[in-house]
Amino acid sequence: MNPLTKLPLNEELVPVREAQKNITKYFKRGITRVTRNGRSLGYMISDAMLEEMIEQIEQGNPAFIKRMEAIARHSKKTTPLKEVMKEYGL
């Protein structure tokens, strides 16, 4: 199954060339996954969304941890969540 067919965070998929045309537009939308040739390159996350994520980390919200695990499952380069949590004392 193509990981791009399952969107864990209600993100929008945008080809890299489209994102380059008006990058600020996509930062304002929350979470946008940037792709090239149908493959994920990474995410663009708005300031508000990042602040919300940081707050949830600080609160030790289990829902946030599940969201991050979902993202990690779709990424090729990851650090295990347990290692990140240990590093930040969560």
MDTraj code that builds the backbone (N, CA, C; nanometers):
import mdtraj as md
import numpy as np

residues = "MET ASN PRO LEU THR LYS LEU PRO LEU ASN GLU GLU LEU VAL PRO VAL ARG GLU ALA GLN LYS ASN ILE THR LYS TYR PHE LYS ARG GLY ILE THR ARG VAL THR ARG ASN GLY ARG SER LEU GLY TYR MET ILE SER ASP ALA MET LEU GLU GLU MET ILE GLU GLN ILE GLU GLN GLY ASN PRO ALA PHE ILE LYS ARG MET GLU ALA ILE ALA ARG HIS SER LYS LYS THR THR PRO LEU LYS GLU VAL MET LYS GLU TYR GLY LEU".split()
xyz = np.array([
    [0.0842, -0.1184, 0.0000],
    [0.0000, 0.0000, 0.0000],
    [0.0884, 0.1243, 0.0000],
    [0.0560, 0.2209, -0.0816],
    [0.1267, 0.3478, -0.0879],
    [0.0963, 0.4275, 0.0378],
    [0.1982, 0.4698, 0.1159],
    [0.1718, 0.5434, 0.2398],
    [0.1023, 0.6762, 0.2165],
    [0.1072, 0.7301, 0.0960],
    [0.0419, 0.8575, 0.0696],
    [-0.1092, 0.8432, 0.0572],
    [-0.1589, 0.7213, 0.0442],
    [-0.3033, 0.7031, 0.0337],
    [-0.3704, 0.7101, 0.1700],
    [-0.2918, 0.6950, 0.2767],
    [-0.3440, 0.7021, 0.4126],
    [-0.2888, 0.8269, 0.4783],
    [-0.3716, 0.9257, 0.5020],
    [-0.3263, 1.0518, 0.5566],
    [-0.3632, 1.0594, 0.7045],
    [-0.2672, 1.0362, 0.7956],
    [-0.2986, 1.0280, 0.9382],
    [-0.3370, 1.1598, 1.0029],
    [-0.3038, 1.2724, 0.9414],
    [-0.3243, 1.4007, 1.0072],
    [-0.4139, 1.4953, 0.9283],
    [-0.4912, 1.4460, 0.8354],
    [-0.5740, 1.5302, 0.7502],
    [-0.4904, 1.6348, 0.6784],
    [-0.3700, 1.5974, 0.6424],
    [-0.2841, 1.6917, 0.5736],
    [-0.3204, 1.7004, 0.4267],
    [-0.2718, 1.8036, 0.3653],
    [-0.2906, 1.8234, 0.2222],
    [-0.1639, 1.7775, 0.1519],
    [-0.1775, 1.7091, 0.0389],
    [-0.0621, 1.6685, -0.0415],
    [-0.0378, 1.7737, -0.1482],
    [0.0870, 1.8183, -0.1602],
    [0.1208, 1.9211, -0.2574],
    [0.2525, 1.8841, -0.3247],
    [0.2550, 1.8823, -0.4582],
    [0.3828, 1.8592, -0.5266],
    [0.4805, 1.9727, -0.4951],
    [0.6091, 1.9417, -0.4878],
    [0.7099, 2.0394, -0.4496],
    [0.7073, 2.1624, -0.5395],
    [0.6849, 2.1454, -0.6668],
    [0.6818, 2.2615, -0.7575],
    [0.5655, 2.3540, -0.7250],
    [0.4524, 2.2967, -0.6894],
    [0.3363, 2.3780, -0.6511],
    [0.3643, 2.4525, -0.5202],
    [0.4258, 2.3843, -0.4257],
    [0.4577, 2.4477, -0.2973],
    [0.5556, 2.5634, -0.3168],
    [0.6492, 2.5480, -0.4089],
    [0.7481, 2.6528, -0.4330],
    [0.6845, 2.7793, -0.4909],
    [0.5747, 2.7654, -0.5626],
    [0.5092, 2.8812, -0.6242],
    [0.4542, 2.9769, -0.5196],
    [0.3993, 2.9237, -0.4108],
    [0.3375, 3.0080, -0.3088],
    [0.3516, 2.9397, -0.1726],
    [0.4729, 2.9342, -0.1255],
    [0.5028, 2.8576, -0.0041],
    [0.4266, 2.9083, 0.1183],
    [0.4074, 3.0385, 0.1314],
    [0.3387, 3.0908, 0.2501],
    [0.1943, 3.0436, 0.2573],
    [0.1344, 3.0217, 0.1437],
    [-0.0043, 2.9717, 0.1386],
    [-0.0152, 2.8384, 0.2124],
    [0.0816, 2.7521, 0.1946],
    [0.0750, 2.6189, 0.2538],
    [0.1126, 2.6177, 0.4014],
    [0.1979, 2.7091, 0.4446],
    [0.2285, 2.7180, 0.5870],
    [0.1053, 2.7584, 0.6668],
    [0.0168, 2.8342, 0.6076],
    [-0.1028, 2.8813, 0.6768],
    [-0.2094, 2.7734, 0.6912],
    [-0.1939, 2.6619, 0.6246],
    [-0.2974, 2.5579, 0.6229],
    [-0.2822, 2.4521, 0.7315],
    [-0.1879, 2.4659, 0.8179],
    [-0.1709, 2.3655, 0.9224],
    [-0.0614, 2.2697, 0.8855],
    [-0.0969, 2.1541, 0.8302],
    [0.0023, 2.0545, 0.7912],
    [-0.0119, 2.0249, 0.6425],
    [0.0995, 2.0353, 0.5720],
    [0.1030, 2.0060, 0.4290],
    [0.2181, 1.9108, 0.4029],
    [0.1896, 1.8011, 0.3352],
    [0.2953, 1.7064, 0.2980],
    [0.3411, 1.7414, 0.1568],
    [0.4700, 1.7637, 0.1411],
    [0.5276, 1.7994, 0.0119],
    [0.5798, 1.6722, -0.0542],
    [0.5451, 1.6550, -0.1820],
    [0.5823, 1.5335, -0.2542],
    [0.6599, 1.5670, -0.3815],
    [0.7341, 1.4692, -0.4291],
    [0.7997, 1.4773, -0.5597],
    [0.7851, 1.3411, -0.6240],
    [0.7288, 1.3395, -0.7430],
    [0.7060, 1.2146, -0.8164],
    [0.6283, 1.1135, -0.7321],
    [0.5312, 1.1630, -0.6557],
    [0.4458, 1.0760, -0.5762],
    [0.5067, 1.0266, -0.4466],
    [0.6265, 1.0720, -0.4136],
    [0.6930, 1.0304, -0.2897],
    [0.7018, 1.1478, -0.1929],
    [0.6808, 1.1185, -0.0680],
    [0.6836, 1.2218, 0.0350],
    [0.8259, 1.2725, 0.0571],
    [0.8398, 1.4063, 0.0587],
    [0.9683, 1.4685, 0.0904],
    [0.9731, 1.5162, 0.2342],
    [0.8572, 1.5568, 0.2854],
    [0.8515, 1.6077, 0.4213],
    [0.7258, 1.6886, 0.4427],
    [0.7210, 1.7555, 0.5569],
    [0.6025, 1.8313, 0.5961],
    [0.6353, 1.9786, 0.6133],
    [0.5367, 2.0607, 0.5862],
    [0.5401, 2.2012, 0.6224],
    [0.4327, 2.2172, 0.7292],
    [0.4701, 2.2770, 0.8420],
    [0.3786, 2.2891, 0.9552],
    [0.3695, 2.4358, 0.9959],
    [0.2480, 2.4838, 1.0113],
    [0.2283, 2.6230, 1.0511],
    [0.2791, 2.6457, 1.1927],
    [0.3080, 2.7721, 1.2250],
    [0.3510, 2.8059, 1.3612],
    [0.2477, 2.7619, 1.4643],
    [0.1204, 2.7879, 1.4348],
    [0.0139, 2.7530, 1.5292],
    [0.0101, 2.6025, 1.5550],
    [0.0247, 2.5237, 1.4497],
    [0.0225, 2.3777, 1.4650],
    [0.1437, 2.3311, 1.5448],
    [0.2604, 2.3888, 1.5184],
    [0.3806, 2.3513, 1.5925],
    [0.3669, 2.3864, 1.7401],
    [0.3138, 2.5045, 1.7698],
    [0.2925, 2.5435, 1.9087],
    [0.1968, 2.4478, 1.9792],
    [0.0905, 2.4079, 1.9086],
    [-0.0047, 2.3122, 1.9656],
    [0.0641, 2.1796, 1.9957],
    [0.1484, 2.1335, 1.9038],
    [0.2194, 2.0075, 1.9244],
    [0.3136, 2.0163, 2.0442],
    [0.3840, 2.1271, 2.0559],
    [0.4758, 2.1439, 2.1685],
    [0.4000, 2.1436, 2.3003],
    [0.2870, 2.2132, 2.3045],
    [0.2049, 2.2136, 2.4257],
    [0.1603, 2.0729, 2.4622],
    [0.1198, 1.9964, 2.3624],
    [0.0745, 1.8604, 2.3887],
    [0.1894, 1.7726, 2.4374],
    [0.3090, 1.7938, 2.3843],
    [0.4248, 1.7181, 2.4324],
    [0.4482, 1.7493, 2.5791],
    [0.4445, 1.8781, 2.6101],
    [0.4706, 1.9190, 2.7472],
    [0.3675, 1.8623, 2.8438],
    [0.2478, 1.8417, 2.7971],
    [0.1421, 1.7876, 2.8819],
    [0.1434, 1.6353, 2.8836],
    [0.2268, 1.5731, 2.8007],
    [0.2325, 1.4277, 2.7946],
    [0.1031, 1.3667, 2.7425],
    [0.0394, 1.4346, 2.6483],
    [-0.0882, 1.3919, 2.5930],
    [-0.0722, 1.2624, 2.5130],
    [-0.1400, 1.1539, 2.5537],
    [-0.1302, 1.0272, 2.4805],
    [-0.1774, 1.0385, 2.3352],
    [-0.2729, 1.1259, 2.3069],
    [-0.3211, 1.1419, 2.1696],
    [-0.2100, 1.1977, 2.0809],
    [-0.1306, 1.2883, 2.1352],
    [-0.0190, 1.3439, 2.0582],
    [0.0834, 1.2352, 2.0280],
    [0.1132, 1.1549, 2.1267],
    [0.2105, 1.0475, 2.1073],
    [0.1625, 0.9523, 1.9977],
    [0.0341, 0.9200, 1.9952],
    [-0.0202, 0.8333, 1.8899],
    [-0.0074, 0.8987, 1.7535],
    [-0.0309, 1.0304, 1.7454],
    [-0.0170, 1.1014, 1.6176],
    [0.1267, 1.0952, 1.5688],
    [0.2226, 1.1146, 1.6582],
    [0.3632, 1.1115, 1.6193],
    [0.4054, 0.9708, 1.5770],
    [0.3533, 0.8694, 1.6435],
    [0.3828, 0.7319, 1.6039],
    [0.3289, 0.7048, 1.4638],
    [0.2112, 0.7575, 1.4326],
    [0.1536, 0.7401, 1.2988],
    [0.2425, 0.8041, 1.1938],
    [0.2940, 0.9220, 1.2235],
    [0.3845, 0.9892, 1.1298],
    [0.5125, 0.9074, 1.1135],
    [0.5665, 0.8606, 1.2235],
    [0.6918, 0.7851, 1.2188],
    [0.6789, 0.6586, 1.1355],
    [0.5642, 0.5956, 1.1379],
    [0.5438, 0.4732, 1.0593],
    [0.5524, 0.5006, 0.9101],
    [0.5250, 0.6245, 0.8675],
    [0.5248, 0.6593, 0.7257],
    [0.6553, 0.7225, 0.6797],
    [0.7491, 0.7408, 0.7694],
    [0.8752, 0.8048, 0.7366],
    [0.9858, 0.7011, 0.7308],
    [1.0772, 0.7186, 0.6358],
    [1.1891, 0.6258, 0.6238],
    [1.2984, 0.6564, 0.7255],
    [1.3195, 0.7844, 0.7550],
    [1.4241, 0.8246, 0.8485],
    [1.3583, 0.8692, 0.9773],
    [1.3668, 0.7847, 1.0787],
    [1.3028, 0.8188, 1.2053],
    [1.3932, 0.7836, 1.3221],
    [1.3626, 0.8452, 1.4319],
    [1.4205, 0.8070, 1.5599],
    [1.3066, 0.7445, 1.6377],
    [1.3262, 0.6292, 1.6980],
    [1.2171, 0.5672, 1.7724],
    [1.1579, 0.6637, 1.8751],
    [1.0266, 0.6654, 1.8830],
    [0.9558, 0.7560, 1.9724],
    [1.0049, 0.7416, 2.1159],
    [1.0308, 0.6198, 2.1585],
    [1.0778, 0.5989, 2.2964],
    [1.2089, 0.6723, 2.3221],
    [1.2970, 0.6772, 2.2209],
    [1.4238, 0.7482, 2.2376],
    [1.4011, 0.8985, 2.2500],
    [1.3134, 0.9521, 2.1678],
    [1.2829, 1.0952, 2.1723],
    [1.2200, 1.1306, 2.3068],
    [1.1243, 1.0489, 2.3504],
    [1.0579, 1.0742, 2.4781],
    [1.1591, 1.0711, 2.5922],
    [1.2504, 0.9747, 2.5894],
    [1.3521, 0.9630, 2.6940],
    [1.4419, 1.0865, 2.6928],
    [1.4808, 1.1297, 2.5742],
    [1.5688, 1.2458, 2.5606],
    [1.5047, 1.3719, 2.6208],
    [1.3728, 1.3857, 2.6055],
    [1.3042, 1.5035, 2.6531],
    [1.2355, 1.4809, 2.7887],
    [1.2613, 1.3690, 2.8499],
    [1.2078, 1.3427, 2.9826],
    [1.0581, 1.3207, 2.9861],
    [1.0034, 1.2658, 2.8802],
    [0.8583, 1.2401, 2.8743],
    [0.8276, 1.0941, 2.9038],
])
top = md.Topology()
chain = top.add_chain()
for i, resn in enumerate(residues, 1):
    res = top.add_residue(resn, chain, resSeq=i)
    for name in ("N", "CA", "C"):
        top.add_atom(name, md.element.get_by_symbol(name[0]), res)
traj = md.Trajectory(xyz[None], top)
